[in-house]
Amino acid sequence: MPERFLGIDTSNYRTSAAVFDAENGAWHNEGSLLSVPEGAIGLRQSDALFQHTVHLHEKIQALPQGEVRAIGVSTRPRAVEGSYMPCFLAGESVARSAAHLLSVPLFAVSHQQGHIAAAALSAGRLSLLDEPFLAWHLSGGTSELLYVTPGADGLPDCTCIGGTTDLAAGQLIDRAGALLGLPFPSGAALDALAIEAAPEKGYRPKVTDCRFSLSGMQNQVENKHKTAEPAQMARFALETVANAVVKATEQALSQYDCPVLCAGGVMASRVLRARMCGVFGERVSFAEPVLSGDNAVGVAVLAARLYERNKT
């Protein structure tokens, strides 16, 4: 029987299903963004849950057929008490039913843990999951700097040591995109605009103990929008996020001597990657853009690791 594992992730903005081959590291992901009304910068959980329910079977049917050893599914945003979003119920329901019918183990993980595993796989650094490291999870709803260690349950144990105290980086980017009339989520389109602009210093948020506030940065972006061309405003917004992320990383590395892994859709930004690489060099690793955003690949990877661990 092949060493194939199924992963399912029904996050707030993307329906995803993936298979991962633990023998050769190959993976196949099927995912699509949820439909968000034009001009909106968010989606109600009831709407997200409905769309996942309608489309998840399409993603699974598009995967290569074959037996699987186990199924992994993301059941909550983060592996902390009280972390809950209804949209994950769609994936959990399908995963539990499939595992029962196929008589294979089911492993529940968090969306954040899946992001970290996908980034480690994409960066060719799966070995990081067996040692301490720092990880950024920058997305539409999360901007956390994590200290990650191997957990007793076999999953990444993530302790938040920094990040935003209010507005998430992805929210700032989406609001900047809304000002420019860009589609939601706006990260990719805003980044494409930004790389056309001249170098821009951006605003430098105050960073203390690896934490920073981005709520006031929305006013800075809005003011820039009044005076600058769209590309320059886009560059300003992304460089502002980069300023905060770089400074927080510097502060964290003064306490933790370990590698840095970057995960989440915001980390697909070429502007942000260039800044991080320019400061930290080979000490920082990134997921490829295709695995930076929400996907089920990391969930399948964790299912494979947990399956192997439970065999012994």
Phi and psi in degrees as GROMACS dihedral restraints (atoms count N, CA, C in turn):
[ dihedral_restraints ]
;  ai    aj    ak    al  type     phi  dphi    fc
    3     4     5     6     1   -67.1    20    10
    4     5     6     7     1   157.2    20    10
    6     7     8     9     1   -89.1    20    10
    7     8     9    10     1    63.5    20    10
    9    10    11    12     1  -106.1    20    10
   10    11    12    13     1   144.2    20    10
   12    13    14    15     1  -135.1    20    10
   13    14    15    16     1   140.4    20    10
   15    16    17    18     1   -99.6    20    10
   16    17    18    19     1   135.1    20    10
   18    19    20    21     1  -122.2    20    10
   19    20    21    22     1   142.9    20    10
   21    22    23    24     1  -132.5    20    10
   22    23    24    25     1   133.6    20    10
   24    25    26    27     1  -141.6    20    10
   25    26    27    28     1   119.8    20    10
   27    28    29    30     1  -118.6    20    10
   28    29    30    31     1    80.4    20    10
   30    31    32    33     1   -81.9    20    10
   31    32    33    34     1  -173.8    20    10
   33    34    35    36     1   -68.0    20    10
   34    35    36    37     1   -21.8    20    10
   36    37    38    39     1  -134.9    20    10
   37    38    39    40     1     5.0    20    10
   39    40    41    42     1  -150.0    20    10
   40    41    42    43     1   136.0    20    10
   42    43    44    45     1   -96.7    20    10
   43    44    45    46     1   124.7    20    10
   45    46    47    48     1  -139.6    20    10
   46    47    48    49     1   143.1    20    10
   48    49    50    51     1  -140.5    20    10
   49    50    51    52     1   143.2    20    10
   51    52    53    54     1  -147.9    20    10
   52    53    54    55     1   155.3    20    10
   54    55    56    57     1  -119.7    20    10
   55    56    57    58     1   141.9    20    10
   57    58    59    60     1  -128.1    20    10
   58    59    60    61     1   131.1    20    10
   60    61    62    63     1   -98.9    20    10
   61    62    63    64     1   109.9    20    10
   63    64    65    66     1   -71.2    20    10
   64    65    66    67     1   -16.9    20    10
   66    67    68    69     1   -75.6    20    10
   67    68    69    70     1   -40.2    20    10
   69    70    71    72     1  -122.4    20    10
   70    71    72    73     1     0.6    20    10
   72    73    74    75     1    78.3    20    10
   73    74    75    76     1     4.8    20    10
   75    76    77    78     1   -73.0    20    10
   76    77    78    79     1   149.6    20    10
   78    79    80    81     1  -145.1    20    10
   79    80    81    82     1   157.7    20    10
   81    82    83    84     1  -141.1    20    10
   82    83    84    85     1   121.8    20    10
   84    85    86    87     1  -116.6    20    10
   85    86    87    88     1   136.4    20    10
   87    88    89    90     1  -120.6    20    10
   88    89    90    91     1   118.4    20    10
   90    91    92    93     1  -153.9    20    10
   91    92    93    94     1   157.1    20    10
   93    94    95    96     1  -151.1    20    10
   94    95    96    97     1   149.2    20    10
   96    97    98    99     1   -69.0    20    10
   97    98    99   100     1   147.2    20    10
   99   100   101   102     1   -71.5    20    10
  100   101   102   103     1   155.2    20    10
  102   103   104   105     1   -81.9    20    10
  103   104   105   106     1   121.7    20    10
  105   106   107   108     1  -114.4    20    10
  106   107   108   109     1   130.5    20    10
  108   109   110   111     1   -54.4    20    10
  109   110   111   112     1   142.9    20    10
  111   112   113   114     1   -57.3    20    10
  112   113   114   115     1   131.7    20    10
  114   115   116   117     1    89.2    20    10
  115   116   117   118     1   -13.3    20    10
  117   118   119   120     1   -82.7    20    10
  118   119   120   121     1   154.7    20    10
  120   121   122   123     1  -122.3    20    10
  121   122   123   124     1    34.1    20    10
  123   124   125   126     1   178.8    20    10
  124   125   126   127     1   177.6    20    10
  126   127   128   129     1  -146.2    20    10
  127   128   129   130     1   133.3    20    10
  129   130   131   132     1   -66.6    20    10
  130   131   132   133     1   146.8    20    10
  132   133   134   135     1   -60.1    20    10
  133   134   135   136     1   -37.0    20    10
  135   136   137   138     1   -62.7    20    10
  136   137   138   139     1   -37.7    20    10
  138   139   140   141     1   -70.1    20    10
  139   140   141   142     1   -40.4    20    10
  141   142   143   144     1   -62.8    20    10
  142   143   144   145     1   -45.6    20    10
  144   145   146   147     1   -60.8    20    10
  145   146   147   148     1   -42.3    20    10
  147   148   149   150     1   -62.4    20    10
  148   149   150   151     1   -46.5    20    10
  150   151   152   153     1   -64.3    20    10
  151   152   153   154     1   -39.7    20    10
  153   154   155   156     1   -60.5    20    10
  154   155   156   157     1   -43.9    20    10
  156   157   158   159     1   -61.2    20    10
  157   158   159   160     1   -37.3    20    10
  159   160   161   162     1   -72.7    20    10
  160   161   162   163     1   -37.3    20    10
  162   163   164   165     1  -107.5    20    10
  163   164   165   166     1   -14.1    20    10
  165   166   167   168     1   -60.1    20    10
  166   167   168   169     1   -40.6    20    10
  168   169   170   171     1   -62.1    20    10
  169   170   171   172     1   -31.2    20    10
  171   172   173   174     1   -65.0    20    10
  172   173   174   175     1   -39.5    20    10
  174   175   176   177     1   -67.3    20    10
  175   176   177   178     1   -42.0    20    10
  177   178   179   180     1   -67.5    20    10
  178   179   180   181     1   -40.7    20    10
  180   181   182   183     1   -65.7    20    10
  181   182   183   184     1   -24.4    20    10
  183   184   185   186     1   -81.7    20    10
  184   185   186   187     1    -8.8    20    10
  186   187   188   189     1   -76.4    20    10
  187   188   189   190     1   154.2    20    10
  189   190   191   192     1   -60.2    20    10
  190   191   192   193     1   135.6    20    10
  192   193   194   195     1   -75.7    20    10
  193   194   195   196     1   154.4    20    10
  195   196   197   198     1   151.7    20    10
  196   197   198   199     1   162.9    20    10
  198   199   200   201     1   -70.6    20    10
  199   200   201   202     1   152.8    20    10
  201   202   203   204     1  -126.4    20    10
  202   203   204   205     1   148.7    20    10
  204   205   206   207     1   -79.2    20    10
  205   206   207   208     1   -35.3    20    10
  207   208   209   210     1  -160.6    20    10
  208   209   210   211     1   168.5    20    10
  210   211   212   213     1  -124.5    20    10
  211   212   213   214     1   135.9    20    10
  213   214   215   216     1  -115.5    20    10
  214   215   216   217     1   147.5    20    10
  216   217   218   219     1  -147.7    20    10
  217   218   219   220     1   140.2    20    10
  219   220   221   222     1   -83.8    20    10
  220   221   222   223     1   128.7    20    10
  222   223   224   225     1  -115.6    20    10
  223   224   225   226     1    -5.3    20    10
  225   226   227   228     1  -162.8    20    10
  226   227   228   229     1   161.3    20    10
  228   229   230   231     1   -62.8    20    10
  229   230   231   232     1   -50.1    20    10
  231   232   233   234     1  -135.1    20    10
  232   233   234   235     1   158.4    20    10
  234   235   236   237     1   -87.7    20    10
  235   236   237   238     1    60.9    20    10
  237   238   239   240     1  -134.7    20    10
  238   239   240   241     1   156.0    20    10
  240   241   242   243     1   -60.6    20    10
  241   242   243   244     1   133.7    20    10
  243   244   245   246     1    86.9    20    10
  244   245   246   247     1    -2.9    20    10
  246   247   248   249     1   -77.1    20    10
  247   248   249   250     1   118.5    20    10
  249   250   251   252     1  -157.3    20    10
  250   251   252   253     1   138.9    20    10
  252   253   254   255     1  -146.0    20    10
  253   254   255   256     1   130.5    20    10
  255   256   257   258     1   -56.8    20    10
  256   257   258   259     1   -29.3    20    10
  258   259   260   261     1   -58.7    20    10
  259   260   261   262     1   -26.1    20    10
  261   262   263   264     1   -74.3    20    10
  262   263   264   265     1   -14.1    20    10
  264   265   266   267     1   -63.8    20    10
  265   266   267   268     1   -31.9    20    10
  267   268   269   270     1   -61.1    20    10
  268   269   270   271     1   -48.2    20    10
  270   271   272   273     1   -69.1    20    10
  271   272   273   274     1   -39.8    20    10
  273   274   275   276     1   -64.0    20    10
  274   275   276   277     1   -40.7    20    10
  276   277   278   279     1   -61.3    20    10
  277   278   279   280     1   -46.9    20    10
  279   280   281   282     1   -65.4    20    10
  280   281   282   283     1   -42.5    20    10
  282   283   284   285     1   -64.1    20    10
  283   284   285   286     1   -43.0    20    10
  285   286   287   288     1   -65.0    20    10
  286   287   288   289     1   -40.5    20    10
  288   289   290   291     1   -65.5    20    10
  289   290   291   292     1   -44.4    20    10
  291   292   293   294     1   -64.9    20    10
  292   293   294   295     1   -41.9    20    10
  294   295   296   297     1   -63.3    20    10
  295   296   297   298     1   -38.6    20    10
  297   298   299   300     1   -66.0    20    10
  298   299   300   301     1   -46.9    20    10
  300   301   302   303     1   -67.8    20    10
  301   302   303   304     1   -34.3    20    10
  303   304   305   306     1   -88.7    20    10
  304   305   306   307     1    -7.9    20    10
  306   307   308   309     1    57.1    20    10
  307   308   309   310     1    46.9    20    10
  309   310   311   312     1  -123.3    20    10
  310   311   312   313     1   157.1    20    10
  312   313   314   315     1   -65.1    20    10
  313   314   315   316     1   149.7    20    10
  315   316   317   318     1  -116.8    20    10
  316   317   318   319     1   131.8    20    10
  318   319   320   321     1  -121.8    20    10
  319   320   321   322     1   122.5    20    10
  321   322   323   324     1   -94.7    20    10
  322   323   324   325     1   131.5    20    10
  324   325   326   327     1  -132.6    20    10
  325   326   327   328     1   175.0    20    10
  327   328   329   330     1   -95.5    20    10
  328   329   330   331     1   157.7    20    10
  330   331   332   333     1   -58.7    20    10
  331   332   333   334     1   -41.1    20    10
  333   334   335   336     1   -64.2    20    10
  334   335   336   337     1   -43.3    20    10
  336   337   338   339     1   -61.4    20    10
  337   338   339   340     1   -37.4    20    10
  339   340   341   342     1   -63.2    20    10
  340   341   342   343     1   -42.4    20    10
  342   343   344   345     1   -58.0    20    10
  343   344   345   346     1   -45.0    20    10
  345   346   347   348     1   -65.2    20    10
  346   347   348   349     1   -43.4    20    10
  348   349   350   351     1   -65.1    20    10
  349   350   351   352     1   -39.9    20    10
  351   352   353   354     1   -64.2    20    10
  352   353   354   355     1   -40.4    20    10
  354   355   356   357     1   -65.1    20    10
  355   356   357   358     1   -42.4    20    10
  357   358   359   360     1   -63.5    20    10
  358   359   360   361     1   -42.7    20    10
  360   361   362   363     1   -62.4    20    10
  361   362   363   364     1   -49.4    20    10
  363   364   365   366     1   -62.7    20    10
  364   365   366   367     1   -35.8    20    10
  366   367   368   369     1   -80.6    20    10
  367   368   369   370     1    -1.6    20    10
  369   370   371   372     1    69.9    20    10
  370   371   372   373     1    29.8    20    10
  372   373   374   375     1  -128.6    20    10
  373   374   375   376     1    42.0    20    10
  375   376   377   378     1   -59.0    20    10
  376   377   378   379     1   -23.9    20    10
  378   379   380   381     1   -63.3    20    10
  379   380   381   382     1   -19.8    20    10
  381   382   383   384     1   -60.1    20    10
  382   383   384   385     1   -29.2    20    10
  384   385   386   387     1   -67.6    20    10
  385   386   387   388     1    -7.9    20    10
  387   388   389   390     1  -107.1    20    10
  388   389   390   391     1    12.4    20    10
  390   391   392   393     1  -150.0    20    10
  391   392   393   394     1   165.9    20    10
  393   394   395   396     1   -71.5    20    10
  394   395   396   397     1   142.8    20    10
  396   397   398   399     1  -158.5    20    10
  397   398   399   400     1   165.4    20    10
  399   400   401   402     1   -95.4    20    10
  400   401   402   403     1   144.7    20    10
  402   403   404   405     1  -140.1    20    10
  403   404   405   406     1   134.1    20    10
  405   406   407   408     1   -93.9    20    10
  406   407   408   409     1   131.2    20    10
  408   409   410   411     1  -116.4    20    10
  409   410   411   412     1    96.6    20    10
  411   412   413   414     1  -112.2    20    10
  412   413   414   415     1   114.5    20    10
  414   415   416   417     1  -146.6    20    10
  415   416   417   418     1  -168.4    20    10
  417   418   419   420     1   -63.7    20    10
  418   419   420   421     1   -31.8    20    10
  420   421   422   423     1  -118.6    20    10
  421   422   423   424     1    -3.3    20    10
  423   424   425   426     1  -134.1    20    10
  424   425   426   427     1   133.6    20    10
  426   427   428   429     1  -138.6    20    10
  427   428   429   430     1    82.6    20    10
  429   430   431   432     1  -123.1    20    10
  430   431   432   433     1   139.7    20    10
  432   433   434   435     1  -100.6    20    10
  433   434   435   436     1   121.2    20    10
  435   436   437   438     1  -114.5    20    10
  436   437   438   439     1   144.1    20    10
  438   439   440   441     1  -101.5    20    10
  439   440   441   442     1   116.0    20    10
  441   442   443   444     1  -111.0    20    10
  442   443   444   445     1   130.8    20    10
  444   445   446   447     1  -132.3    20    10
  445   446   447   448     1   158.9    20    10
  447   448   449   450     1   -65.0    20    10
  448   449   450   451     1   121.9    20    10
  450   451   452   453     1   -81.0    20    10
  451   452   453   454     1   158.8    20    10
  453   454   455   456     1   -63.2    20    10
  454   455   456   457     1   -23.7    20    10
  456   457   458   459     1   -88.9    20    10
  457   458   459   460     1     3.7    20    10
  459   460   461   462     1    89.6    20    10
  460   461   462   463     1    -3.0    20    10
  462   463   464   465     1  -104.2    20    10
  463   464   465   466     1   158.6    20    10
  465   466   467   468     1   -60.1    20    10
  466   467   468   469     1   127.6    20    10
  468   469   470   471     1   -96.5    20    10
  469   470   471   472     1   110.2    20    10
  471   472   473   474     1  -105.6    20    10
  472   473   474   475     1   118.6    20    10
  474   475   476   477     1  -109.3    20    10
  475   476   477   478     1   121.8    20    10
  477   478   479   480     1   -75.1    20    10
  478   479   480   481     1   119.6    20    10
  480   481   482   483     1  -114.6    20    10
  481   482   483   484     1    -0.9    20    10
  483   484   485   486     1  -177.4    20    10
  484   485   486   487     1  -175.3    20    10
  486   487   488   489     1   122.0    20    10
  487   488   489   490     1  -162.6    20    10
  489   490   491   492     1   -76.1    20    10
  490   491   492   493     1   149.1    20    10
  492   493   494   495     1   -99.9    20    10
  493   494   495   496     1    -3.1    20    10
  495   496   497   498     1  -149.1    20    10
  496   497   498   499     1   -98.1    20    10
  498   499   500   501     1   -69.9    20    10
  499   500   501   502     1   131.8    20    10
  501   502   503   504     1   -74.1    20    10
  502   503   504   505     1   153.8    20    10
  504   505   506   507     1   -58.3    20    10
  505   506   507   508     1   -41.7    20    10
  507   508   509   510     1   -64.4    20    10
  508   509   510   511     1   -33.3    20    10
  510   511   512   513     1   -67.3    20    10
  511   512   513   514     1   -41.7    20    10
  513   514   515   516     1   -61.8    20    10
  514   515   516   517     1   -42.9    20    10
  516   517   518   519     1   -65.7    20    10
  517   518   519   520     1   -42.2    20    10
  519   520   521   522     1   -65.9    20    10
  520   521   522   523     1   -35.1    20    10
  522   523   524   525     1   -71.3    20    10
  523   524   525   526     1   -35.8    20    10
  525   526   527   528     1   -64.5    20    10
  526   527   528   529     1   -40.8    20    10
  528   529   530   531     1   -63.7    20    10
  529   530   531   532     1   -37.8    20    10
  531   532   533   534     1   -63.1    20    10
  532   533   534   535     1   -38.2    20    10
  534   535   536   537     1   -61.4    20    10
  535   536   537   538     1   -30.6    20    10
  537   538   539   540     1   -95.1    20    10
  538   539   540   541     1     1.6    20    10
  540   541   542   543     1    74.3    20    10
  541   542   543   544     1    23.9    20    10
  543   544   545   546     1   -83.1    20    10
  544   545   546   547     1   154.3    20    10
  546   547   548   549     1   -66.7    20    10
  547   548   549   550     1   155.8    20    10
  549   550   551   552     1  -101.2    20    10
  550   551   552   553     1   138.1    20    10
  552   553   554   555     1   -70.0    20    10
  553   554   555   556     1   151.0    20    10
  555   556   557   558     1  -100.1    20    10
  556   557   558   559     1    -0.5    20    10
  558   559   560   561     1   -54.5    20    10
  559   560   561   562     1   -52.3    20    10
  561   562   563   564     1   -64.9    20    10
  562   563   564   565     1   -43.2    20    10
  564   565   566   567     1   -68.1    20    10
  565   566   567   568     1   -38.7    20    10
  567   568   569   570     1   -66.7    20    10
  568   569   570   571     1   -39.4    20    10
  570   571   572   573     1   -65.5    20    10
  571   572   573   574     1   -40.3    20    10
  573   574   575   576     1   -61.9    20    10
  574   575   576   577     1   -38.0    20    10
  576   577   578   579     1   -67.4    20    10
  577   578   579   580     1   -43.9    20    10
  579   580   581   582     1   -62.5    20    10
  580   581   582   583     1   -37.0    20    10
  582   583   584   585     1   -72.8    20    10
  583   584   585   586     1   -10.1    20    10
  585   586   587   588     1   -84.9    20    10
  586   587   588   589     1   -12.1    20    10
  588   589   590   591     1   -87.6    20    10
  589   590   591   592     1   162.1    20    10
  591   592   593   594     1   -69.2    20    10
  592   593   594   595     1   157.8    20    10
  594   595   596   597     1   -50.6    20    10
  595   596   597   598     1   140.4    20    10
  597   598   599   600     1  -139.3    20    10
  598   599   600   601     1   130.5    20    10
  600   601   602   603     1   -74.8    20    10
  601   602   603   604     1   -29.2    20    10
  603   604   605   606     1    71.4    20    10
  604   605   606   607     1  -176.2    20    10
  606   607   608   609     1   -96.1    20    10
  607   608   609   610     1   148.7    20    10
  609   610   611   612     1  -108.7    20    10
  610   611   612   613     1    96.7    20    10
  612   613   614   615     1   -64.6    20    10
  613   614   615   616     1   151.8    20    10
  615   616   617   618     1   -72.4    20    10
  616   617   618   619     1   131.3    20    10
  618   619   620   621     1  -121.8    20    10
  619   620   621   622     1   121.3    20    10
  621   622   623   624     1  -129.9    20    10
  622   623   624   625     1   125.4    20    10
  624   625   626   627     1    52.3    20    10
  625   626   627   628     1    43.0    20    10
  627   628   629   630     1    71.3    20    10
  628   629   630   631     1     9.5    20    10
  630   631   632   633     1  -118.1    20    10
  631   632   633   634     1   148.6    20    10
  633   634   635   636     1  -151.5    20    10
  634   635   636   637     1   161.1    20    10
  636   637   638   639     1  -110.2    20    10
  637   638   639   640     1   136.7    20    10
  639   640   641   642     1  -113.4    20    10
  640   641   642   643     1    -4.4    20    10
  642   643   644   645     1   -62.2    20    10
  643   644   645   646     1   -40.1    20    10
  645   646   647   648     1   -70.1    20    10
  646   647   648   649     1   -18.9    20    10
  648   649   650   651     1   -71.3    20    10
  649   650   651   652     1   -21.4    20    10
  651   652   653   654     1   -62.3    20    10
  652   653   654   655     1   -39.4    20    10
  654   655   656   657     1   -63.8    20    10
  655   656   657   658     1   -39.4    20    10
  657   658   659   660     1   -63.1    20    10
  658   659   660   661     1   -41.7    20    10
  660   661   662   663     1   -66.6    20    10
  661   662   663   664     1   -41.8    20    10
  663   664   665   666     1   -63.2    20    10
  664   665   666   667     1   -39.1    20    10
  666   667   668   669     1   -66.1    20    10
  667   668   669   670     1   -39.9    20    10
  669   670   671   672     1   -63.4    20    10
  670   671   672   673     1   -36.9    20    10
  672   673   674   675     1   -60.9    20    10
  673   674   675   676     1   -30.8    20    10
  675   676   677   678     1   -73.4    20    10
  676   677   678   679     1   -23.3    20    10
  678   679   680   681     1  -119.5    20    10
  679   680   681   682     1   -14.4    20    10
  681   682   683   684     1  -115.9    20    10
  682   683   684   685     1   160.1    20    10
  684   685   686   687     1   -68.0    20    10
  685   686   687   688     1   155.9    20    10
  687   688   689   690     1   -52.0    20    10
  688   689   690   691     1   -43.9    20    10
  690   691   692   693     1   -64.2    20    10
  691   692   693   694     1   -39.4    20    10
  693   694   695   696     1   -69.5    20    10
  694   695   696   697     1   -37.7    20    10
  696   697   698   699     1   -65.1    20    10
  697   698   699   700     1   -40.3    20    10
  699   700   701   702     1   -61.7    20    10
  700   701   702   703     1   -43.1    20    10
  702   703   704   705     1   -63.9    20    10
  703   704   705   706     1   -39.7    20    10
  705   706   707   708     1   -60.5    20    10
  706   707   708   709     1   -46.1    20    10
  708   709   710   711     1   -62.7    20    10
  709   710   711   712     1   -45.7    20    10
  711   712   713   714     1   -70.9    20    10
  712   713   714   715     1   -37.0    20    10
  714   715   716   717     1   -68.1    20    10
  715   716   717   718     1   -31.4    20    10
  717   718   719   720     1   -64.3    20    10
  718   719   720   721     1   -45.3    20    10
  720   721   722   723     1   -61.6    20    10
  721   722   723   724     1   -44.1    20    10
  723   724   725   726     1   -60.4    20    10
  724   725   726   727     1   -39.4    20    10
  726   727   728   729     1   -58.6    20    10
  727   728   729   730     1   -44.6    20    10
  729   730   731   732     1   -67.8    20    10
  730   731   732   733     1   -43.1    20    10
  732   733   734   735     1   -66.0    20    10
  733   734   735   736     1   -44.4    20    10
  735   736   737   738     1   -62.3    20    10
  736   737   738   739     1   -46.6    20    10
  738   739   740   741     1   -63.8    20    10
  739   740   741   742     1   -43.2    20    10
  741   742   743   744     1   -63.7    20    10
  742   743   744   745     1   -37.3    20    10
  744   745   746   747     1   -65.5    20    10
  745   746   747   748     1   -42.2    20    10
  747   748   749   750     1   -59.1    20    10
  748   749   750   751     1   -43.6    20    10
  750   751   752   753     1   -65.7    20    10
  751   752   753   754     1   -39.1    20    10
  753   754   755   756     1   -66.7    20    10
  754   755   756   757     1   -40.8    20    10
  756   757   758   759     1   -68.8    20    10
  757   758   759   760     1   -18.4    20    10
  759   760   761   762     1   -73.5    20    10
  760   761   762   763     1   -16.3    20    10
  762   763   764   765     1  -108.0    20    10
  763   764   765   766     1   -32.2    20    10
  765   766   767   768     1  -122.2    20    10
  766   767   768   769     1   115.5    20    10
  768   769   770   771     1   -91.9    20    10
  769   770   771   772     1    85.5    20    10
  771   772   773   774     1  -156.5    20    10
  772   773   774   775     1   169.5    20    10
  774   775   776   777     1   -67.8    20    10
  775   776   777   778     1   165.8    20    10
  777   778   779   780     1  -123.9    20    10
  778   779   780   781     1   127.9    20    10
  780   781   782   783     1  -114.8    20    10
  781   782   783   784     1   134.4    20    10
  783   784   785   786     1  -112.2    20    10
  784   785   786   787     1   123.0    20    10
  786   787   788   789     1  -131.3    20    10
  787   788   789   790     1   163.8    20    10
  789   790   791   792     1   101.6    20    10
  790   791   792   793     1   153.2    20    10
  792   793   794   795     1   -59.5    20    10
  793   794   795   796     1   -35.3    20    10
  795   796   797   798     1   -63.4    20    10
  796   797   798   799     1   -31.2    20    10
  798   799   800   801     1   -72.6    20    10
  799   800   801   802     1    -2.2    20    10
  801   802   803   804     1   -77.0    20    10
  802   803   804   805     1   -12.3    20    10
  804   805   806   807     1   -60.3    20    10
  805   806   807   808     1   126.9    20    10
  807   808   809   810     1   -68.2    20    10
  808   809   810   811     1   -30.7    20    10
  810   811   812   813     1   -64.6    20    10
  811   812   813   814     1   -47.7    20    10
  813   814   815   816     1   -67.9    20    10
  814   815   816   817     1   -40.0    20    10
  816   817   818   819     1   -62.3    20    10
  817   818   819   820     1   -43.0    20    10
  819   820   821   822     1   -61.6    20    10
  820   821   822   823     1   -41.1    20    10
  822   823   824   825     1   -65.6    20    10
  823   824   825   826     1   -45.0    20    10
  825   826   827   828     1   -64.9    20    10
  826   827   828   829     1   -44.5    20    10
  828   829   830   831     1   -65.7    20    10
  829   830   831   832     1   -37.5    20    10
  831   832   833   834     1   -64.1    20    10
  832   833   834   835     1   -31.4    20    10
  834   835   836   837     1   -91.4    20    10
  835   836   837   838     1   -41.7    20    10
  837   838   839   840     1  -109.6    20    10
  838   839   840   841     1    -8.7    20    10
  840   841   842   843     1    57.9    20    10
  841   842   843   844     1  -135.4    20    10
  843   844   845   846     1   -73.8    20    10
  844   845   846   847     1    -3.6    20    10
  846   847   848   849     1   -72.5    20    10
  847   848   849   850     1   -19.2    20    10
  849   850   851   852     1  -111.1    20    10
  850   851   852   853     1   139.4    20    10
  852   853   854   855     1  -124.2    20    10
  853   854   855   856     1   148.0    20    10
  855   856   857   858     1  -126.4    20    10
  856   857   858   859     1   151.5    20    10
  858   859   860   861     1   -74.7    20    10
  859   860   861   862     1   149.5    20    10
  861   862   863   864     1   -62.9    20    10
  862   863   864   865     1   150.4    20    10
  864   865   866   867     1   -50.1    20    10
  865   866   867   868     1   -35.9    20    10
  867   868   869   870     1   -65.3    20    10
  868   869   870   871     1   -23.5    20    10
  870   871   872   873     1  -112.7    20    10
  871   872   873   874     1    12.0    20    10
  873   874   875   876     1   -80.0    20    10
  874   875   876   877     1   -42.4    20    10
  876   877   878   879     1   -77.1    20    10
  877   878   879   880     1  -176.9    20    10
  879   880   881   882     1   -59.6    20    10
  880   881   882   883     1   134.5    20    10
  882   883   884   885     1  -160.4    20    10
  883   884   885   886     1   166.5    20    10
  885   886   887   888     1  -100.7    20    10
  886   887   888   889     1     0.6    20    10
  888   889   890   891     1   -63.6    20    10
  889   890   891   892     1   -46.6    20    10
  891   892   893   894     1   -61.5    20    10
  892   893   894   895     1   -35.1    20    10
  894   895   896   897     1   -64.0    20    10
  895   896   897   898     1   -42.3    20    10
  897   898   899   900     1   -66.2    20    10
  898   899   900   901     1   -38.4    20    10
  900   901   902   903     1   -60.3    20    10
  901   902   903   904     1   -45.1    20    10
  903   904   905   906     1   -66.8    20    10
  904   905   906   907     1   -34.8    20    10
  906   907   908   909     1   -61.3    20    10
  907   908   909   910     1   -41.1    20    10
  909   910   911   912     1   -63.7    20    10
  910   911   912   913     1   -42.5    20    10
  912   913   914   915     1   -66.5    20    10
  913   914   915   916     1   -42.3    20    10
  915   916   917   918     1   -68.3    20    10
  916   917   918   919     1   -36.6    20    10
  918   919   920   921     1   -61.7    20    10
  919   920   921   922     1   -46.8    20    10
  921   922   923   924     1   -64.3    20    10
  922   923   924   925     1   -39.8    20    10
  924   925   926   927     1   -65.1    20    10
  925   926   927   928     1   -39.5    20    10
  927   928   929   930     1   -78.0    20    10
  928   929   930   931     1   -11.7    20    10
  930   931   932   933     1   -72.7    20    10
  931   932   933   934     1   -29.3    20    10
